[in-house]
Amino acid sequence: MNYQNYQTMEKMKKMKNYMIKFILTLSLLLLGGCQSTKTSAATMQTYDVSCFKLTSYDYSVPVPANDRVDASYYDDAIFVGDSRMGSLSLYGTHENQEVYYIEGLFLNKVAITQLPDGDTIVDKINASDKHNLYLMFGLNEIGWNDYQLFVDQYDAFIKQIKQSKPDMNIYVFLLYTPDHTSTFSSDEIVDVINEDNIMLKKMCYDNQVYCLDIEPYFALNSNKIDDSLAFDGIHFNVDGVKLLEEFIEYHVVKENDYVKEVCN
């Protein structure tokens, strides 16, 4: 083999080695690029997560008894209503309670009838930053020919509150049976109250608000409020208010027991 042929063969060998290295390098680069692309795609992939709340609470029945809350609960509660709510204002034992009432108040006048300071009950609710609202209305209206008309007004009132105060828990006191009213006799009143409360319960269910039935606490010996708890068969006396406070404190809905967040 002459020198020229030797040089030619060496050049070919170098060229072959160069090509092999080039192919190997290119292959590694291509593999690395694919792996990088996969990693990048996996890193950038996102998922839409939606969460919603489910409640197991049954709004069709009155609030059941629960563990008693302490006096600090009144820091976050506001009580409004007709003269029956006034007993809580007069004889309540908690300094931090906030109660507004108007004697003889009809619900359809709640936005225009003024309290002593010039505000209306609606003004007080709108200005409140508290999370628990208690409503006591409906006894003044039981003499109406069509009680459903009052319930419809109550329904609209609650919807307005829920729109302006979506985070406010609303408790509606059902009617308790007084000894008598100016419209119905003592014999008639029990059936009237029962029928009216059926409509109020449905309204609470439709609006997903809590209803409170205090009558089992107060009708100690009959279907009507016990005389020892009300000085006129309607309005609570001192002992009646103590029992009312006890009832309230044992009938607070603790949402964590009923509401669960579900995410997909």
PAZAPA-4460 file (N, C-alpha, C; in steps of 0.05 Angstrom, whole numbers, plus 32768, in hexadecimal, padded with zeros to 4 digits):
% residues 264
    n_x    n_y    n_z   ca_x   ca_y   ca_z    c_x    c_y    c_z   seq   type   mol
   8011   7FE8   8000   8000   8000   8000   8012   8019   8000     1      M     A
   800E   802A   7FED   801E   8042   7FEC   8014   8057   7FFF     2      N     A
   8023   806B   8002   801C   8081   8015   8002   808F   800E     3      Y     A
   7FFE   8093   7FF5   7FE6   80A1   7FEB   7FCD   8091   7FF2     4      Q     A
   7FCF   8077   7FED   7FB8   8066   7FF4   7FB3   8065   8013     5      N     A
   7FC9   8066   8021   7FC7   8066   803E   7FB8   807F   8048     6      Y     A
   7FC0   8096   803D   7FB3   80AF   8044   7F95   80AF   803E     7      Q     A
   7F8F   80A3   8027   7F73   80A2   801F   7F63   8091   8033     8      T     A
   7F6E   807B   803A   7F60   806A   804D   7F5D   8077   8069     9      M     A
   7F71   8085   8071   7F70   8093   808B   7F5A   80A9   808B    10      E     A
   7F5A   80B7   8074   7F45   80CC   8071   7F29   80BF   8073    11      K     A
   7F26   80A8   8065   7F0C   809B   8065   7F05   8091   8081    12      M     A
   7F19   8087   8090   7F14   807E   80AB   7F0C   8095   80BD    13      K     A
   7F1A   80AC   80BA   7F13   80C4   80CA   7EF7   80CD   80C4    14      K     A
   7EF1   80CC   80AA   7ED7   80D5   80A1   7EC1   80C3   80AD    15      M     A
   7EC7   80A9   80AD   7EB3   8096   80B8   7EAF   809B   80D6    16      K     A
   7EC6   809E   80E4   7EC4   80A4   8101   7EB4   80BE   8106    17      N     A
   7EBA   80D1   80F6   7EAC   80EB   80F9   7E8E   80E8   80F5    18      Y     A
   7E86   80D9   80E1   7E6A   80D4   80DB   7E5D   80C6   80F2    19      M     A
   7E6C   80B1   80FD   7E60   80A2   8113   7E5B   80B5   812B    20      I     A
   7E6F   80C6   8132   7E6C   80D9   8148   7E56   80EC   8143    21      K     A
   7E54   80F5   812A   7E3F   8109   8123   7E24   80FC   8126    22      F     A
   7E21   80E3   811D   7E06   80D6   811F   7DFF   80D1   813C    23      I     A
   7E13   80C8   814D   7E0E   80C4   8169   7E07   80DE   8177    24      L     A
   7E15   80F3   8171   7E0F   810E   817E   7DF4   8117   8176    25      T     A
   7DED   8114   815C   7DD3   811D   8153   7DBD   810D   8160    26      L     A
   7DC1   80F3   8163   7DAD   80E2   8170   7DA8   80EB   818D    27      S     A
   7DBE   80F0   819B   7DBC   80F9   81B7   7DAD   8113   81BA    28      L     A
   7DB3   8125   81A7   7DA6   813F   81A7   7D88   813C   81A2    29      L     A
   7D82   812B   818F   7D65   8126   8188   7D57   8119   81A0    30      L     A
   7D63   8106   81AD   7D57   80F9   81C4   7D53   810D   81DB    31      L     A
   7D68   811D   81DF   7D66   8131   81F5   7D51   8145   81EF    32      G     A
   7D4E   814D   81D6   7D3A   8160   81CF   7D1E   8156   81D3    33      G     A
   7D1A   813C   81CC   7CFF   8130   81D0   7CF9   812E   81ED    34      C     A
   7D0D   8126   81FD   7D09   8124   821A   7D02   813F   8226    35      Q     A
   7D11   8153   821D   7D0C   816E   8227   7CF0   8178   8220    36      S     A
   7CE8   8171   8207   7CCD   8179   81FE   7CB8   816C   820F    37      T     A
   7CBC   8152   8215   7CA8   8144   8226   7CA7   8150   8242    38      K     A
   7CBF   8155   824D   7CBF   8161   8267   7CB2   817C   8268    39      T     A
   7CB8   818C   8253   7CAC   81A7   8252   7C8E   81A5   8250    40      S     A
   7C84   8192   823F   7C67   8190   823B   7C5A   8187   8255    41      A     A
   7C68   8174   8263   7C5C   816B   827D   7C5C   8181   8291    42      A     A
   7C71   8191   8291   7C72   81A7   82A5   7C5D   81BC   829F    43      T     A
   7C57   81C1   8287   7C44   81D7   8280   7C27   81CE   827F    44      M     A
   7C23   81B4   8281   7C07   81AA   8280   7BF8   81B3   8299    45      Q     A
   7BE0   81BE   8296   7BD0   81C7   82AC   7BB4   81BA   82AB    46      T     A
   7BA7   81BB   82C2   7B8C   81AF   82C5   7B79   81C4   82D1    47      Y     A
   7B61   81C6   82C7   7B4D   81D7   82D2   7B40   81C9   82EA    48      D     A
   7B42   81D4   8302   7B36   81C9   831A   7B1F   81DA   8323    49      V     A
   7B07   81CF   8325   7AF0   81DE   832E   7AE7   81D2   8348    50      S     A
   7ADF   81E3   835B   7AD6   81DA   8375   7ABA   81E6   837A    51      C     A
   7AAB   81D7   8389   7A90   81E0   8391   7A8A   81D5   83AC    52      F     A
   7A76   81E1   83B9   7A6E   81D8   83D4   7A54   81C9   83D3    53      K     A
   7A54   81B3   83E2   7A3C   81A3   83E5   7A33   81A5   8402    54      L     A
   7A19   81A8   8407   7A0F   81A8   8422   79FC   8191   8426    55      T     A
   79FE   8185   843D   79EC   8170   8444   79D6   8179   8457    56      S     A
   79D5   8194   845C   79C2   819E   846F   79A6   819D   8463    57      Y     A
   7992   8196   8473   7976   8194   846B   7967   81AD   8473    58      D     A
   7963   81BF   8460   7956   81D8   8465   7938   81D5   8469    59      Y     A
   792D   81BE   8464   7910   81BA   8466   7907   81B6   8483    60      S     A
   791A   81B3   8495   7912   81AE   84B2   7920   81C3   84C3    61      V     A
   7914   81C8   84DA   7921   81DC   84ED   793C   81D4   84F5    62      P     A
   794C   81E8   84FD   7968   81E3   8506   7968   81D0   851E    63      V     A
   7977   81BA   851D   7979   81A8   8534   798B   81B3   854A    64      P     A
   7988   81A8   8561   7999   81B0   8578   79B6   81A8   8572    65      A     A
   79C8   81B9   857C   79E5   81B5   8577   79F4   81BC   8591    66      N     A
   7A0E   81BA   8590   7A1E   81C2   85A7   7A19   81E0   85AC    67      D     A
   7A18   81E8   85C4   7A12   8204   85CB   7A29   8216   85C4    68      R     A
   7A23   822D   85B8   7A38   8241   85B3   7A3A   8253   85CB    69      V     A
   7A51   8261   85CD   7A55   8273   85E4   7A4C   828F   85DE    70      D     A
   7A4E   82A1   85F1   7A44   82BC   85EF   7A50   82CC   85D9    71      A     A
   7A68   82C4   85D0   7A76   82D3   85BB   7A67   82D1   85A0    72      S     A
   7A55   82BD   859E   7A45   82BA   8586   7A35   82D3   857F    73      Y     A
   7A2C   82E1   8594   7A1C   82F9   8591   7A2B   8310   8584    74      Y     A
   7A46   830E   8585   7A56   8323   8577   7A52   8322   8559    75      D     A
   7A48   830C   854F   7A46   8308   8532   7A29   8303   852A    76      D     A
   7A16   830D   853A   79FA   8308   8534   79EA   8322   8536    77      A     A
   79D5   8324   8526   79C3   833B   8527   79A7   8330   8527    78      I     A
   7996   833B   8538   797A   8332   853C   7967   8348   8534    79      F     A
   7954   8343   8522   7941   8357   851B   7925   834B   8519    80      V     A
   7911   835C   851D   78F5   8352   851B   78E1   8364   8527    81      G     A
   78CA   8359   852D   78B4   8368   8538   78B7   8369   8557    82      D     A
   78A1   8370   8564   78A2   8375   8581   78AB   835C   8591    83      S     A
   78A6   8344   8586   78AF   832C   8594   78CD   832B   8597    84      R     A
   78DB   8335   8583   78F9   8337   8585   7901   834B   8599    85      M     A
   78EF   835E   859F   78F5   8373   85B3   78FB   8367   85CE    86      G     A
   78EF   8350   85D5   78F4   8344   85EF   7912   833D   85F2    87      S     A
   791F   8335   85DC   793B   832F   85DD   794B   8348   85E3    88      L     A
   7942   835F   85D7   794F   8378   85DC   794C   8381   85F9    89      S     A
   7934   837C   8604   792E   8386   861F   793B   8375   8635    90      L     A
   793A   835B   8631   7942   8348   8647   795B   8337   8640    91      Y     A
   7967   833C   8629   797E   832B   8621   7995   832F   8634    92      G     A
   79A5   831A   8638   79BA   831B   864C   79D6   831F   8640    93      T     A
   79D7   8323   8626   79F1   8327   861A   79F6   8344   8611    94      H     A
   7A0B   8350   861C   7A11   836C   8616   7A17   8370   85F8    95      E     A
   7A22   835B   85EB   7A2A   835E   85CF   7A14   8357   85BB    96      N     A
   79FB   8354   85C5   79E5   834E   85B2   79DE   8367   85A2    97      Q     A
   79D4   8363   858A   79CB   8379   8579   79AE   8372   8570    98      E     A
   799B   8381   857A   797F   837B   8575   7970   8394   856B    99      V     A
   7960   8391   8556   7950   83A7   854C   7934   839D   8548   100      Y     A
   7921   83AC   8552   7905   83A4   854F   78F3   83BC   854E   101      Y     A
   78DB   83B8   8543   78C7   83CD   8542   78AC   83C1   854A   102      I     A
   789F   83CC   855D   7885   83C2   8566   7870   83C4   8550   103      E     A
   7860   83AF   854C   784B   83B0   8538   7855   83B0   851C   104      G     A
   786E   83A8   8517   787A   83AA   84FD   786F   8395   84EA   105      L     A
   7866   839D   84D2   785F   838B   84BC   7878   838A   84AA   106      F     A
   787D   8372   84A0   7895   836E   848F   7895   8380   8476   107      L     A
   787D   8385   846B   787C   8396   8453   7883   83B3   8459   108      N     A
   7887   83BA   8472   788F   83D5   847A   78AB   83D6   8484   109      K     A
   78BA   83C0   8482   78D4   83BE   848F   78E8   83D1   8483   110      V     A
   78E5   83D8   846A   78F9   83EA   845D   78F3   8407   8461   111      A     A
   78DC   840E   846D   78D5   842A   8470   78CF   8432   848D   112      I     A
   78C9   841F   849E   78C4   8425   84BA   78DE   842A   84C9   113      T     A
   78E0   8441   84D6   78F9   8449   84E2   78FC   8441   84FF   114      Q     A
   7914   843A   8506   791B   8436   8522   7920   8452   852F   115      L     A
   7923   8452   854A   7927   846C   8557   793F   847D   854C   116      P     A
   7953   8470   8541   796A   847E   8537   7967   8487   851A   117      D     A
   794F   8482   850E   794A   848A   84F3   794F   8475   84DE   118      G     A
   795E   8461   84E5   7964   844B   84D2   794C   8438   84D1   119      D     A
   794A   8428   84BC   7937   8413   84BB   7945   83F8   84C1   120      T     A
   7936   83E3   84C5   7942   83C9   84CA   7952   83C1   84B1   121      I     A
   7949   83C7   849A   7958   83C1   8481   7973   83CF   8482   122      V     A
   7973   83E8   848A   798C   83F7   848D   79A0   83E9   849F   123      D     A
   7996   83DF   84B6   79A7   83D2   84C9   79B3   83B8   84BE   124      K     A
   79A2   83A9   84AF   79AC   8390   84A3   79C2   8397   848E   125      I     A
   79BC   83AA   847D   79CF   83B1   8468   79EA   83BC   8473   126      N     A
   79E9   83C9   848A   7A01   83D5   8495   7A11   83C0   84A6   127      A     A
   7A05   83AA   84AC   7A11   8396   84BE   7A27   8386   84B0   128      S     A
   7A3C   8380   84BE   7A51   836F   84B4   7A51   8354   84C3   129      D     A
   7A3B   834E   84D0   7A38   8335   84DF   7A2F   831F   84CC   130      K     A
   7A33   8306   84D5   7A2F   82F0   84C3   7A15   82E0   84C9   131      H     A
   7A08   82E6   84DF   79F0   82D7   84E7   79D9   82EA   84EC   132      N     A
   79C4   82E7   84DD   79AD   82F9   84DE   7994   82E8   84E7   133      L     A
   7987   82F2   84FC   796F   82E5   8506   7956   82F7   8500   134      Y     A
   7942   82EA   84F4   792A   82F9   84EC   7911   82EE   84FB   135      L     A
   7902   8300   8507   78E9   82F7   8514   78D2   8309   850B   136      M     A
   78C3   8300   84F7   78AD   830E   84EC   7895   82FA   84E8   137      F     A
   787E   8306   84E4   7867   82F5   84DB   7850   82F3   84ED   138      G     A
   7853   82F9   8507   783C   82F7   8519   7827   830D   8513   139      L     A
   7830   8325   850D   781E   833B   8507   780D   8335   84EE   140      N     A
   7817   8324   84DD   780A   8320   84C3   77F7   8308   84C3   141      E     A
   77F5   82F9   84D9   77E5   82E0   84D8   77C7   82E6   84D4   142      I     A
   77BF   82FF   84D8   77A3   8306   84D3   779C   830B   84B6   143      G     A
   77B0   830B   84A5   77AB   8310   8488   779B   82F9   847C   144      W     A
   778A   8300   846A   7779   82EB   845D   778A   82D7   844E   145      N     A
   77A1   82E0   8443   77B2   82CE   8434   77CE   82D1   8440   146      D     A
   77D6   82BE   8452   77F0   82BF   845F   7806   82BB   844B   147      Y     A
   7800   82AE   8435   7814   82A9   8420   781F   82C4   8415   148      Q     A
   780E   82D8   8416   7817   82F3   840D   782E   82FC   841E   149      L     A
   782C   82F9   8438   7842   8300   844A   785A   82EF   8445   150      F     A
   7856   82D5   8441   786D   82C3   843C   787C   82CB   8423   151      V     A
   786D   82D4   840F   787A   82DD   83F6   788A   82F6   83FB   152      D     A
   7880   8308   840C   7890   8320   8413   78A9   8318   8423   153      Q     A
   78A6   8305   8434   78BD   82FB   8444   78D2   82EF   8431   154      Y     A
   78C8   82E0   841E   78DA   82D3   840A   78EA   82E9   83FB   155      D     A
   78DD   82FD   83F2   78EA   8313   83E3   78FE   8322   83F5   156      A     A
   78F7   8326   840F   7908   8333   8422   7922   8323   8426   157      F     A
   7920   8309   8429   7937   82F8   842D   7948   82F7   8414   158      I     A
   793C   82F6   83FD   794C   82F6   83E4   795C   8310   83E2   159      K     A
   7951   8326   83EA   7960   8340   83E9   7978   833F   83FC   160      Q     A
   7974   8334   8414   7989   8332   8427   79A0   8320   841D   161      I     A
   7998   8309   8412   79AC   82F6   8407   79BC   8302   83F0   162      K     A
   79AF   8314   83E1   79BD   8320   83CA   79D1   8335   83D4   163      Q     A
   79CA   8344   83E8   79DC   8359   83F2   79EF   834E   8407   164      S     A
   79E8   8338   8415   79F9   832C   8429   79FB   830E   8425   165      K     A
   7A09   8306   840F   7A0B   82EA   8408   7A18   82D8   841D   166      P     A
   7A29   82E4   842E   7A37   82D4   8442   7A28   82D3   845D   167      D     A
   7A11   82DF   845F   7A02   82E0   8478   79F0   82C7   847B   168      M     A
   79F3   82BB   8492   79E1   82A4   8499   79C7   82AF   84A4   169      N     A
   79B1   82A6   8499   7997   82B1   84A0   7987   829B   84AF   170      I     A
   797D   82A3   84C7   796C   8292   84D7   7951   829E   84D9   171      Y     A
   793C   828F   84D3   7921   8299   84D3   7912   828B   84EA   172      V     A
   7908   829A   84FD   78F7   828E   8512   78DC   8288   8507   173      F     A
   78D4   826E   8509   78B8   8267   8503   78A6   8274   8518   174      L     A
   788D   8275   8512   7879   8280   8525   7877   826D   853D   175      L     A
   7877   8278   8555   786F   8268   856C   7852   8270   8573   176      Y     A
   7844   825E   8580   7827   8262   8583   7821   8272   859C   177      T     A
   7817   828A   8599   7810   829A   85B0   77F6   8290   85BD   178      P     A
   77EF   829A   85D4   77D6   8292   85E0   77BE   829A   85D0   179      D     A
   77C1   82B2   85C4   77AA   82BD   85B4   77B5   82D3   85A2   180      H     A
   77A5   82DC   8590   77AB   82F4   8581   7791   8304   857E   181      T     A
   7794   831C   8573   777C   832C   8570   776A   8322   8559   182      S     A
   7775   8310   8549   7767   8306   8531   775B   82EB   8536   183      T     A
   7769   82D9   8544   7760   82BE   8548   775C   82B7   8566   184      F     A
   7749   82A6   856B   7744   829E   8586   7759   828A   858F   185      S     A
   7758   8284   85A9   776B   8272   85B4   7768   8256   85A8   186      S     A
   7750   824F   85A0   774B   8234   8594   7755   8233   8578   187      D     A
   7754   8249   8569   775B   8249   854D   7779   824C   8548   188      E     A
   7787   8258   855B   77A2   8262   8555   77B6   824B   8550   189      I     A
   77B3   8234   855D   77C6   821E   8559   77C6   8215   853C   190      V     A
   77AF   8210   8530   77AD   8207   8514   77B8   821D   8501   191      D     A
   77B2   8236   8507   77BB   824B   84F5   77D9   824D   84F5   192      V     A
   77E6   824C   850C   7803   824D   850E   780F   8235   8500   193      I     A
   7804   821E   8503   780F   8206   84F6   780F   8209   84D7   194      N     A
   77F9   8213   84CD   77F6   8216   84B0   780A   822C   84A6   195      E     A
   780C   8241   84B5   781E   8257   84AC   783B   824E   84AD   196      D     A
   7842   823E   84C1   785E   8234   84C3   7866   8221   84AC   197      N     A
   7852   8213   84A2   7858   8202   848B   7861   8213   8474   198      I     A
   7854   8229   846F   785D   823B   845A   7878   8248   845F   199      M     A
   787D   824F   8478   7897   825A   847F   78AE   8246   847C   200      L     A
   78A9   822D   8483   78BD   8219   847F   78C4   8215   8462   201      K     A
   78B0   8215   8451   78B5   8213   8434   78C5   822B   842A   202      K     A
   78BF   8242   8434   78CE   825A   842C   78EB   8258   8434   203      M     A
   78F0   824E   844C   790C   824A   8455   791A   8236   8444   204      C     A
   790D   8221   843D   7919   820C   842C   7920   8218   8411   205      Y     A
   790D   8226   8405   7911   8231   83EA   7929   8244   83E9   206      D     A
   792D   8253   8400   7943   8267   8400   795C   825C   840E   207      N     A
   795C   8243   8416   7973   8237   8423   797C   8248   843B   208      Q     A
   7968   824E   844D   796F   825C   8466   7965   824B   847C   209      V     A
   796F   8250   8494   7969   823F   84AB   794F   8248   84B9   210      Y     A
   793E   8235   84C0   7926   823B   84CF   7929   8231   84EC   211      C     A
   791E   8240   84FE   7920   823A   851B   7904   8235   8526   212      L     A
   78FF   821F   8533   78E6   8219   853F   78EA   8219   855D   213      D     A
   78E2   822F   856A   78E6   8231   8587   78CF   8227   8597   214      I     A
   78B9   8220   858A   78A1   8219   8599   78A5   8201   85AC   215      E     A
   78B3   81EC   85A4   78B7   81D6   85B7   78C4   81DF   85D1   216      P     A
   78D4   81F4   85D0   78E1   81FF   85E8   78CD   820E   85FA   217      Y     A
   78B9   821A   85ED   78A8   822E   85FB   788C   8223   8601   218      F     A
   7883   8210   85F2   7869   8204   85F8   786C   81ED   860B   219      A     A
   7870   81F4   8624   7878   81E0   8638   7861   81CD   863F   220      L     A
   7849   81D7   8640   7833   81C6   8649   781B   81C5   8635   221      N     A
   781F   81D1   861E   7809   81D2   860B   7815   81D8   85EF   222      S     A
   7804   81DD   85DC   780D   81E4   85C1   7813   8202   85BF   223      N     A
   7811   8211   85D5   7815   822E   85D4   782C   8235   85E7   224      K     A
   7835   824E   85E4   784B   8258   85F5   7842   8257   8612   225      I     A
   7853   824E   8623   784C   824B   863F   7849   8267   864D   226      D     A
   7835   8269   865E   7830   8283   866B   7848   828D   867C   227      D     A
   7858   827A   8685   786E   8282   8696   7885   828F   8687   228      S     A
   7883   828E   866C   7899   8298   865B   7891   82B2   864C   229      L     A
   7878   82B9   864D   786F   82D1   863F   785B   82E0   8650   230      A     A
   785F   82FA   8652   784D   8309   8664   7832   830F   8658   231      F     A
   782E   830C   863E   7814   8311   8632   780C   82FB   861F   232      D     A
   7819   82E4   8621   7813   82CE   860F   7821   82D1   85F4   233      G     A
   7830   82E6   85F0   783E   82EA   85D7   785B   82F2   85DB   234      I     A
   7861   8306   85EB   787C   8311   85EE   788A   8304   8605   235      H     A
   78A3   82FC   8601   78B2   82EF   8615   78B8   8301   862D   236      F     A
   78B7   82F5   8645   78BF   8303   865D   78DD   82FC   8662   237      N     A
   78E7   8302   867A   7903   82FD   8680   790A   82E0   867D   238      V     A
   78F9   82CF   8689   78FE   82B2   8687   78FC   82A8   866A   239      D     A
   78EA   82B3   865B   78E7   82AB   8640   78FF   82B2   862F   240      G     A
   790B   82CA   8634   7922   82D2   8625   793A   82C1   862C   241      V     A
   793D   82B9   8645   7953   82A7   864D   7951   828D   863D   242      K     A
   7938   8283   863B   7934   826A   862C   7939   826F   860E   243      L     A
   7932   8286   8604   7937   828D   85E8   7955   828D   85E2   244      L     A
   7964   829A   85F4   7981   829B   85F0   798D   827E   85F1   245      E     A
   7983   826E   8603   798C   8253   8604   7986   8244   85EA   246      E     A
   796E   8248   85E0   7966   823B   85C7   7979   8244   85B0   247      F     A
   797D   825E   85AE   798F   8268   8598   79AB   825C   859A   248      I     A
   79B6   825B   85B2   79D1   8251   85B6   79D4   8233   85B0   249      E     A
   79BE   8224   85B2   79BF   8208   85AC   79B7   8201   8590   250      Y     A
   79AF   8216   8581   79A5   8211   8565   79B3   8222   8551   251      H     A
   79CD   8221   8552   79DE   822F   853E   79E8   821A   852A   252      V     A
   79E5   821E   8511   79EE   820B   84FD   7A0C   820F   84F9   253      V     A
   7A1B   81FA   84FC   7A38   81FA   84F8   7A3D   81EF   84DC   254      K     A
   7A43   8201   84C9   7A43   81F9   84AD   7A59   81E4   84A7   255      E     A
   7A6E   81E4   84B6   7A83   81D0   84B1   7A79   81B3   84B5   256      N     A
   7A63   81B0   84C3   7A57   8196   84C7   7A48   818C   84AF   257      D     A
   7A41   819F   849D   7A2F   8199   8487   7A3B   819F   846B   258      Y     A
   7A4E   81B2   846A   7A58   81BB   8450   7A73   81AE   844A   259      V     A
   7A76   81A2   8433   7A8F   8197   8429   7A96   81A2   840E   260      K     A
   7AB0   81A8   840A   7AB9   81B2   83F0   7AC3   819A   83DF   261      E     A
   7AB9   8199   83C7   7ABF   8184   83B4   7ACD   8190   839C   262      V     A
   7AE4   8185   8395   7AF4   818F   837E   7AF8   8178   836A   263      C     A
   7AF7   817E   8350   7AFC   816A   833C   7B17   816E   832F   264      N     A
***
